Each structure stands twice: as structure tokens, then as C-alpha cells.
Amino acid sequence: AKTIKYGEEARLALVSGINQVANAVKVTLGPKGRNVVLGRRFGAPAIVNDGVTIAREVDLRDSAENTGAKLLIEVARKTDGVAGDGTTSSSVLCQAMVNEGIKAVTAGRNPVALKKGLERGVAAMVGEVKRLSRLVEGTEDLRNIASISAGNDDAIGRVISEAFERVGEDGSIVVEESRGMDDLVEYSEGMEFPRGFLSPYLVTNPETYVSELVGPRVLVTDYKITFPAQIVPLIEQLVRSKQSLFIICDELSDEALATVVLNKNRGVLDVTAVKSPGFGDRRKDYLQDIAILTGATFVTEDLGEPLEKTTLDMLGRADRVIVKKDSTLIISDDACADAVAQRMRVLKGQAANTDSKYETEKLEERIARLGNGIARIKIGAATETEMSDRKLRYEDALRATKAAAELGIVPGGGSTLLHAQKVLDDLEANTADPDEKVGIQILRRAVEYPLKQIAANAGLPGDVILNEVKTLPFGQGFNARNEKYEDLFAAGVVDPAKVVCSTLESAVSVAGLVLTTECLISLEKRAEPGNPQQQAMGGALGDVSQAMW
């Protein structure tokens, strides 16, 4: 069955759900924010400081209130998806907009006009935030962003900033769990993919169990090499030119592999072979990337060109190829730098135009492989609970750092919202509709809440600190970590501009919908039926325990 609520009753139910989620999340805001313990039905409880993770765990008993909770969860989720950080701030902003807006709607204001005023105000503030931002200047800015996003963990900030500096703008940073106690960072230069040699007889260094070729020619094909005759003509050409060969193919039959191994072991041709990376259509994308990186012609079945007709000018070149049991590393020279740069621009365009998070991650991974830089951060922890918390902190810090590199940084601690708030003066003065003006005034009050919450979490009076920060010039604000008013850029208290913009846009999108809601239809939750047999056993065990004690 479904429950239907109308008018004020519907809006108040939504607001109640939003408040319950926001009150659970906002205790984590700022450098002195607290943790939240998440009880799980199975496994150990999690102790987290991440807004979106906390919000996702909320599931209220009342179905109408739970609908409001899910709306705020969507705010946090959207902010997390766009900017990777700022989920707690967006939840606090949305809660403030909704609570202030409900008062205006109850007083008789037009909710549609209020929504329009909010949206116009946010658009003006987003433009001002972008204007106030400055570009990231060196490793120190990246370290500050990462540290703050990770809950003021300087160690995480240092690891993230060093990894960014090492792999460059087009590199990739991957966060993984490790079995040790300490955090480690492993770097790989060149294109690396998880495919090892097809036979141990192809190993060139028995001590390290590695097959390594220096300056090999590279054959890139999606053919299944079934018969030796398919590659013998190419092998003969390479033997005459005294060049080594690296084969990447879809499959190599036992008979064809035996031919390759025989030529290698007899010293006729220095050769190694691996299966192509990826699966399905993505496999061909990877092969095309490798072909562009090495300057090879992608020999594909789709074009109908037989593998037997492959010539030396269709092979690519690599500076060095290192093949291990389960991984391959191709280190290329710069001969194809222009083609690689063009390929990366195409992939970046595809990543910008896709809505799939999984697809975006795969495209970024391909860009990083072409960019010759991958850093793997392996996290260590004493317990599973600590591991989960540290992994969330690393992931937040990583995404916030990427956001900072994209649109620049602004002073943190909620101060940028207060300075961007000043653009609302002219907007309000030039607005004729009185209800739209009230919407702008609601936004003006709402953007003050993050700073007040940061102060409250530090055990300080939010209103007093808010009034003091309003008198300071841009760039200065309140540092809750040392409880001082100072230059926030110099103190390293900064936020990515993209995160600040995203928090405003995500918050107003849901707040406007709640204010204009006139009817709420929600599915009633049914109590889970108990198992009579288990209940009987429980009663029996209870009687036994009472008798024992």
C-alpha cells in the first residue's frame, strides 16, 4: 500500500527526513568534526568521517520521512560524483535552504518564485566563486587540499601530492588495500597492463623471472594465431634484419607458441608474446592505444587483411618491453608523441561526455597509460575498520585534488561563500518580484550555515565567529584548527573551487524541489515477518539462560 500526503503535511515529512540525515552528517564538518559509527547487520561496524558514506547508510522507518532522507542522500551523492568532496557542506546547505524556505512558504510566499530566486542567486554565486579562484601553484597547494579533504591528515596529503607531482597531469593514481601496516606508493612508468608471458620458456632472466626486450619491433593484432604459417613470414623478415619481436595478439595456439619458443631458444630470434589486455570491445580500444603509442599498424580482422601479409613497416617500436608472469610494461620513445597527444585529447573528450562513472574510470585509466604514469597507493592498517576509514579518506583526498587542479582553489572554512554572498546585493536590488527577493534572502542566510557548523563542531559560538569573518577582507577567515583569524591561503586552509560550486548547485536543486512539493506519495514499509521456529528457539534459549543464572 501507498501513503498520500498533501500540502504542508507532505513538506514537513520531507523536511523531517532531510533534517535527520543532515544532523547525522554535519557533525563531521571541519577540522574538529567528529566521527560517526555505522552499525552493520553483518561484519564489523565502520567508523567514518565521510558525509556521503554516512548519508547512504540512513534508512528511516517512516516511509514519508525516508523519502526526504533519500533526497538529501541524492544531494551528497551528486556532489560526490561531480567533485568528489564537499558532501557534508552540500548537506548542510540544503538543510538550511529547506528549513528557511519552509518558513517562507508557510508564511504565504509563492514556492515557485522562491525556487527561482534561489536558482538565480546560486548561478550568480557560482560565477563569483570561479572569479575569486586562483590556479594551483605547486605541490604545496595540492598537499593542503588533500590534507583538508582527508580530515586534516597531513600524511595522506603528503602522499597524494607527491604522487600527483610524480605522475603528472595525465597520470593515474589508484588507491588499493595492502596487507601491511604502512602506506606504500608504487610507481610505474610507461604503459602497463595485466598480462604476462605466454610461456616460461620466453623468460630472458631466470633470476628475476622476467622476459625483457630492448628496442623490439611490436606486432599489435586481434587475430588468433592458430597456425605457425601466419607468423613465419614475419619472423623470417625480422631474422634477416636482426631485430627482436614483441607480439600482442588475441590468442596464440600451442603449435604457434611452440614455433615462437623454438626460435627464441635456438637464438634465431629474440621474441616474447602476451595476450591482448581487456575484454570484448574494450580489448580493441586497448590494442589501438598500444598501436598509437608504439607507432604500429593495428592488424585487425575487421579490415580483412591476412596476418601473413604483415610487413616490417607495419610493426611499431618500443624503447624497452618488460614482461613478467602477470604484467607487461611497454616503455616507448617519443617518436609518436604527437599521435599520442591527439589520442589523449579524444579520450578526454569522451570522458567529459559520458554519464557512466565506470566508463569514465576506464577512459581515465587509458589516458594514464598513454601518459606514461601510474601511481598505486597501497594502504596499510591494523584492523578492517581502520582500513575502511583510511581508504575513504584517501579516495576523498584524491578526488578533491583532481577537482582543485581543474578549476583552481579558494579560501576554505566557509569564508568563500560569505565573500561570494556579496554578489546577491545587486541581484536582489534588481529583482522586481518580492517572492524572488525572499528566495535570494534565503540563500544569503543559508550560505552562512557551513561556517557556523564548523565553529560549533570546534565548540565555539558560530554567530560570533560569523560576524567577525564578515569584516575580514577576501583571503582571510577563521581557521578552526588553531582557532585563529588569519590568511587562509598562507595557512593552507583551501577548498577546490569546483567543490564549492558543486555544493551550491546540488543543494539548491533538491531544496527547490522540496519547497514546490504539494503532494507526497510513498510506499509503506512492512515489518519483516519473524520466523516462528526461530522465535520458539529464542524463547527456549531464554528460558535455559534464566534457569542457568
C-alpha positions in Angstrom: 0.0 0.0 0.0 1.0 3.6 -0.5 0.5 6.7 1.7 -0.5 10.0 0.2 0.1 13.3 2.0 -0.7 16.8 0.8 0.5 20.4 1.2 2.2 21.3 4.4 2.0 17.8 5.8 3.9 16.4 2.8 6.6 19.1 3.0 7.1 18.7 6.8 7.6 15.0 6.3 10.3 15.6 3.7 11.9 18.2 5.9 11.9 15.8 8.9 13.8 13.2 6.8 16.2 15.8 5.5 17.0 17.1 9.0 17.6 13.6 10.4 20.2 12.8 7.7 21.8 16.3 7.8 22.1 16.2 11.6 23.9 12.9 11.4 26.3 14.1 8.7 27.1 17.7 9.8 28.9 16.6 13.0 31.8 15.6 10.7 32.3 19.1 9.2 35.6 21.0 9.7 39.0 20.1 11.2 37.4 19.3 14.6 34.5 17.4 13.2 33.6 14.1 14.9 33.3 10.6 13.6 30.1 8.6 13.1 29.8 4.8 13.8 27.8 2.8 11.3 26.4 -0.4 12.7 26.1 -3.2 10.1 23.9 -6.2 10.1 26.9 -8.3 9.1 30.5 -7.7 9.8 32.3 -5.2 11.9 30.9 -1.7 12.4 32.5 1.1 10.4 33.8 4.4 11.9 33.8 7.1 9.2 34.2 10.8 8.7 32.8 10.9 5.1 29.5 12.6 4.5 28.2 10.6 1.6 29.1 7.3 3.2 27.1 8.3 6.3 24.2 9.5 4.3 23.9 6.3 2.3 23.5 4.3 5.5 20.4 6.1 6.6 17.1 4.2 6.1 14.2 5.7 8.2 11.3 3.7 9.5 8.6 6.2 8.3 8.3 5.9 4.6 7.4 9.6 4.0 10.4 10.8 6.1 12.6 8.3 4.4 11.7 9.9 1.0 13.1 13.2 2.3 16.2 11.4 3.6 16.8 9.9 0.1 16.5 13.4 -1.4 19.3 14.6 0.8 21.3 11.5 0.1 21.0 12.4 -3.6 22.5 15.8 -2.9 25.5 14.2 -1.3 25.8 11.6 -4.0 25.6 14.2 -6.8 28.3 16.4 -5.2 30.5 13.3 -4.6 30.1 12.3 -8.3 30.8 15.7 -9.7 33.6 17.0 -7.4 34.5 14.1 -5.1 34.3 16.2 -2.0 32.1 18.7 -0.2 29.3 16.2 0.5 28.9 17.4 4.1 28.8 21.1 3.1 26.2 20.4 0.4 24.0 18.6 3.0 24.3 21.5 5.5 23.5 24.0 2.7 20.5 22.0 1.5 19.1 21.6 5.1 19.5 25.4 5.6 17.8 26.3 2.3 14.9 23.9 3.0 14.3 25.0 6.6 14.5 28.7 5.8 12.3 28.2 2.7 9.6 26.2 4.5 9.1 29.2 6.9 8.6 31.4 3.9 6.1 29.0 2.2 4.2 28.7 5.5 4.0 32.5 5.7 2.3 32.5 2.2 5.2 33.1 -0.2 5.0 31.6 -3.7 7.2 28.5 -3.6 7.8 28.6 -7.4 9.1 32.2 -7.1 11.2 31.2 -4.1 12.8 28.4 -6.2 13.6 30.8 -9.0 15.2 33.3 -6.6 17.3 30.6 -5.1 18.4 29.3 -8.5 19.3 32.8 -9.8 21.2 33.5 -6.6 23.2 30.3 -6.9 24.1 31.0 -10.5 25.4 34.4 -9.5 27.4 33.0 -6.6 28.9 30.2 -8.7 30.2 32.8 -11.2 31.7 34.8 -8.4 33.4 31.7 -6.8 35.0 31.0 -10.2 36.2 34.6 -10.5 37.7 34.5 -7.0 39.6 31.3 -7.5 43.3 31.0 -8.3 45.2 28.3 -10.1 47.0 25.6 -8.1 50.6 26.7 -7.6 52.9 23.8 -7.0 52.9 20.7 -4.7 52.1 22.7 -1.5 48.7 23.7 -2.7 47.9 20.1 -3.7 49.1 18.9 -0.3 46.9 21.4 1.5 43.8 20.4 -0.5 44.4 16.6 0.1 45.1 17.1 3.8 42.0 19.0 4.4 39.8 16.7 2.4 41.3 13.7 4.3 40.2 15.2 7.7 43.4 17.2 8.2 45.6 14.2 7.8 49.0 15.6 6.7 50.4 12.2 6.0 47.7 11.5 3.4 48.1 15.0 2.0 51.9 14.4 1.5 51.4 11.0 -0.2 48.7 12.3 -2.6 50.7 15.5 -3.5 53.9 13.5 -4.2 52.0 11.0 -6.3 50.5 13.9 -8.3 53.8 15.5 -8.8 55.4 12.2 -9.9 52.8 11.0 -12.5 51.8 14.4 -13.9 48.5 15.8 -15.1 47.7 12.9 -17.4 48.9 10.2 -15.0 46.6 7.9 -12.9 46.6 7.4 -9.1 45.0 4.2 -7.8 44.1 3.5 -4.2 44.4 -0.1 -3.1 44.4 -2.1 0.1 47.5 -3.9 1.3 48.2 -6.5 3.9 50.9 -4.5 5.7 50.6 -1.8 8.4 52.2 1.1 6.5 51.1 3.1 3.4 53.3 2.5 0.3 53.3 4.1 -3.1 54.4 2.1 -6.2 55.1 4.0 -9.4 55.3 2.6 -12.9 56.5 4.5 -15.9 55.2 3.5 -19.4 52.1 1.6 -20.4 51.4 -1.3 -18.0 48.6 -3.8 -18.3 47.8 -7.1 -16.5 49.0 -9.7 -19.0 52.1 -11.9 -18.5 54.2 -14.0 -20.9 52.5 -17.0 -22.5 55.3 -19.4 -21.7 58.1 -19.6 -19.1 60.4 -20.6 -21.9 60.2 -16.9 -23.1 62.0 -15.7 -19.9 65.3 -13.9 -20.6 66.4 -13.5 -17.0 65.8 -16.6 -14.9 66.9 -14.9 -11.7 64.2 -12.2 -11.8 61.8 -14.4 -13.9 61.3 -11.6 -16.5 61.3 -11.5 -20.2 62.9 -8.2 -21.3 63.5 -6.9 -24.8 65.5 -3.8 -25.7 64.3 -1.9 -28.8 61.9 -4.5 -30.1 59.5 -4.3 -33.0 55.9 -4.6 -31.9 53.2 -6.6 -33.6 49.7 -5.5 -32.5 46.8 -7.7 -33.7 43.4 -9.0 -32.7 44.0 -12.2 -34.7 44.0 -15.6 -33.1 47.3 -17.0 -34.2 46.4 -20.6 -34.8 49.0 -21.8 -37.3 52.8 -21.1 -37.4 52.4 -20.2 -41.1 50.6 -17.0 -40.0 53.7 -15.5 -38.4 56.6 -17.4 -40.1 56.9 -14.9 -43.0 57.2 -12.0 -40.4 59.8 -14.0 -38.3 61.9 -14.5 -41.5 61.9 -10.8 -42.2 63.0 -10.0 -38.6 65.7 -12.6 -38.6 67.2 -11.0 -41.8 67.1 -7.5 -40.2 68.4 -8.8 -36.9 65.6 -7.2 -34.8 63.7 -8.6 -31.8 59.9 -9.0 -31.7 57.2 -8.4 -29.2 53.8 -10.0 -30.1 50.4 -8.8 -28.7 47.6 -11.0 -30.0 44.2 -12.3 -29.1 45.4 -15.8 -28.7 48.4 -18.0 -29.6 47.8 -21.7 -30.2 50.1 -24.3 -28.7 51.6 -25.1 -32.2 52.2 -21.4 -32.9 53.7 -20.8 -29.4 56.0 -23.8 -29.9 57.4 -22.1 -33.1 58.0 -18.9 -31.2 59.7 -20.6 -28.3 61.8 -22.8 -30.6 63.1 -19.7 -32.5 63.9 -18.0 -29.2 65.7 -20.9 -27.5 67.8 -21.6 -30.6 68.9 -17.9 -30.7 67.3 -17.3 -34.1 65.0 -14.5 -32.8 64.7 -12.7 -29.5 60.9 -12.8 -29.0 58.2 -12.7 -26.4 54.4 -12.8 -26.6 51.4 -11.8 -24.5 47.6 -11.9 -24.9 45.9 -8.6 -25.6 44.5 -6.8 -22.5 40.9 -6.2 -21.8 37.7 -8.0 -22.9 35.1 -7.6 -25.6 35.0 -4.2 -27.5 37.3 -2.6 -24.9 40.1 -5.0 -26.0 40.2 -3.4 -29.4 40.3 0.0 -27.8 43.4 -1.0 -25.7 45.1 -2.5 -28.8 44.5 0.7 -30.7 46.1 2.7 -27.8 49.1 0.4 -27.9 49.4 0.7 -31.7 49.4 4.5 -31.4 51.9 4.5 -28.6 54.4 2.4 -30.5 53.6 3.7 -34.0 52.4 0.2 -35.2 49.6 -0.5 -37.6 46.7 -2.3 -35.8 46.4 -5.5 -37.8 42.7 -6.4 -37.3 40.4 -9.0 -38.7 37.8 -6.2 -39.3 39.8 -4.9 -42.2 40.2 -8.4 -43.7 44.0 -8.1 -44.2 45.6 -11.5 -43.6 48.2 -11.7 -40.8 50.6 -13.5 -43.3 51.0 -10.3 -45.3 52.2 -8.2 -42.3 55.5 -6.4 -43.2 58.2 -4.7 -41.2 56.8 -1.2 -41.8 53.5 -2.3 -40.1 55.4 -3.0 -36.8 55.8 -0.5 -34.1 58.8 0.3 -32.0 59.4 0.4 -28.2 62.3 1.6 -26.2 62.0 -1.4 -23.8 59.5 -4.1 -23.0 59.4 -5.9 -19.7 57.1 -8.9 -19.4 56.6 -10.6 -16.0 54.5 -13.5 -15.0 51.3 -11.5 -14.7 52.1 -8.0 -16.1 53.6 -6.2 -19.1 55.3 -2.8 -19.2 55.9 -1.0 -22.5 58.3 1.9 -22.3 58.1 3.9 -25.6 60.3 6.6 -27.1 58.9 10.0 -28.1 58.7 9.2 -31.8 54.8 9.1 -31.7 54.3 11.9 -29.2 52.0 14.0 -31.4 49.8 11.0 -32.2 49.6 10.0 -28.5 48.7 13.6 -27.6 45.9 13.6 -30.1 44.6 10.2 -28.9 44.6 11.5 -25.3 42.6 14.6 -26.3 40.0 12.3 -28.0 39.8 10.2 -24.8 39.4 13.2 -22.6 36.5 14.4 -24.8 34.8 11.0 -24.4 35.3 11.0 -20.6 33.8 14.5 -20.4 30.7 13.5 -22.4 29.8 10.2 -20.6 27.5 9.9 -17.6 28.8 6.4 -16.6 31.2 6.5 -13.7 32.6 3.1 -14.7 33.2 4.3 -18.3 34.8 7.5 -17.0 37.2 5.5 -14.8 38.2 3.2 -17.7 38.8 6.2 -20.0 40.9 7.9 -17.4 42.8 4.6 -16.9 43.6 4.6 -20.7 44.6 8.2 -20.6 47.0 7.5 -17.8 48.5 4.5 -19.6 49.2 6.6 -22.7 50.5 9.4 -20.4 53.2 7.0 -19.1 52.4 7.5 -15.4 50.6 5.3 -12.8 50.9 5.5 -9.1 49.4 2.8 -6.8 48.9 3.9 -3.2 48.7 0.7 -1.1 47.0 1.5 2.3 48.0 -0.3 5.5 46.0 -0.6 8.7 45.8 -2.6 11.9 42.1 -3.5 11.6 39.5 -3.8 8.9 37.6 -0.8 10.4 40.6 1.4 10.2 41.4 0.2 6.7 37.9 1.2 5.6 38.2 4.6 7.1 41.6 5.3 5.7 40.6 4.2 2.2 37.6 6.6 2.2 39.9 9.4 3.3 42.4 8.7 0.5 39.7 8.5 -2.1 38.2 11.8 -0.9 41.6 13.5 -0.9 42.4 12.1 -4.4 39.1 13.4 -6.0 39.4 16.8 -4.2 42.9 17.2 -5.5 41.8 16.4 -9.1 39.0 19.0 -8.7 41.5 21.6 -7.5 43.7 21.0 -10.5 40.7 21.5 -12.8 39.2 24.9 -11.6 41.7 26.2 -9.0 41.3 26.8 -5.3 39.6 29.3 -3.0 39.9 30.1 0.8 38.3 27.4 2.8 36.5 27.3 6.2 33.2 28.6 4.6 34.8 32.1 4.1 34.5 32.0 0.3 30.7 31.5 0.5 30.5 34.6 2.6 32.5 36.7 0.2 30.6 35.3 -2.9 27.4 36.2 -1.0 28.1 39.9 -1.8 27.0 39.5 -5.4 23.5 38.9 -4.1 23.2 42.6 -3.2 23.0 43.8 -6.8 20.9 40.8 -7.8 18.3 41.5 -5.0 18.2 45.2 -5.8 17.5 44.5 -9.5 14.7 41.9 -8.8 11.2 43.1 -9.0 9.3 40.1 -7.8 9.1 40.3 -3.9 8.9 36.5 -3.6 12.0 36.0 -5.7 13.7 38.6 -3.4 12.8 36.4 -0.5 14.4 33.4 -2.3 17.6 35.4 -2.6 17.5 36.3 1.1 17.0 32.6 2.0 20.2 31.8 0.0 22.0 34.6 1.8 21.2 33.2 5.2 21.8 29.5 4.1 25.4 30.1 2.9 26.3 31.2 6.5 25.5 27.8 8.0 28.7 25.9 6.9 30.9 28.3 8.8 28.7 28.3 11.8 28.7 24.5 11.8 32.5 24.4 11.6 32.7 26.7 14.6 30.0 24.6 16.5 32.0 21.4 15.9 35.0 23.1 17.4 33.0 24.1 20.5 32.8 27.8 19.6 29.9 30.3 19.2 29.1 30.2 15.5 27.3 33.6 15.3 30.2 35.5 16.9 32.8 34.0 14.5 30.5 34.6 11.5 30.1 38.3 12.3 33.9 38.6 12.7 34.7 36.9 9.4 32.3 39.2 7.6 34.5 42.1 8.5 37.7 40.5 7.1 39.0 41.0 3.5 38.9 38.2 0.9 41.5 35.6 1.6 41.3 35.9 5.4 39.0 33.9 7.6 38.7 31.6 10.6 41.0 28.6 10.9 39.1 26.3 13.3 42.2 24.1 13.6 44.2 26.6 15.6 41.1 28.9 16.4 42.7 31.9 14.8 41.7 34.6 12.2 44.4 34.5 9.5 45.3 34.5 5.9 43.8 31.1 4.8 45.8 30.8 1.6 49.0 31.2 3.7 47.7 28.8 6.3 46.9 26.1 3.7 43.1 26.2 4.5 41.8 26.0 0.9 39.0 24.3 -1.0 38.7 23.4 -4.7 36.6 25.9 -6.5 34.8 23.1 -8.2 33.7 21.6 -4.9 32.3 24.9 -3.6 30.4 25.4 -6.9 29.1 21.8 -6.8 27.8 22.1 -3.2 25.8 25.2 -4.1 24.3 23.7 -7.3 23.5 20.3 -5.7 21.9 21.8 -2.6 19.6 24.2 -4.5 18.5 21.6 -7.0 16.8 19.5 -4.2 15.8 22.4 -1.9 13.8 23.9 -4.8 12.0 20.6 -5.4 11.1 20.2 -1.7 9.7 23.8 -1.5 7.5 23.3 -4.5 6.2 19.9 -3.4 2.4 19.8 -2.9 1.8 16.0 -2.8 3.9 13.1 -1.5 3.2 9.5 -2.4 5.3 7.0 -0.6 5.3 3.2 -0.3 4.5 2.0 3.2 7.2 -0.1 4.8 6.2 -3.6 6.0 7.6 -5.1 9.1 9.7 -8.1 8.4 7.8 -11.3 9.5 9.7 -13.3 12.1 10.4 -17.0 11.7 8.1 -18.9 14.2 10.7 -21.6 14.6 13.5 -19.1 15.4 11.2 -17.3 17.9 10.4 -20.6 19.6 14.1 -21.4 19.8 14.8 -17.9 21.1 12.2 -18.4 23.8 13.6 -21.8 24.8 17.1 -20.4 24.9 15.9 -17.5 27.0 14.3 -20.0 29.5 17.5 -22.0 29.7 19.6 -18.9 30.3 17.3 -17.8 33.1 17.4 -21.2 34.7 21.3 -21.2 34.5 21.5 -17.8 36.2 
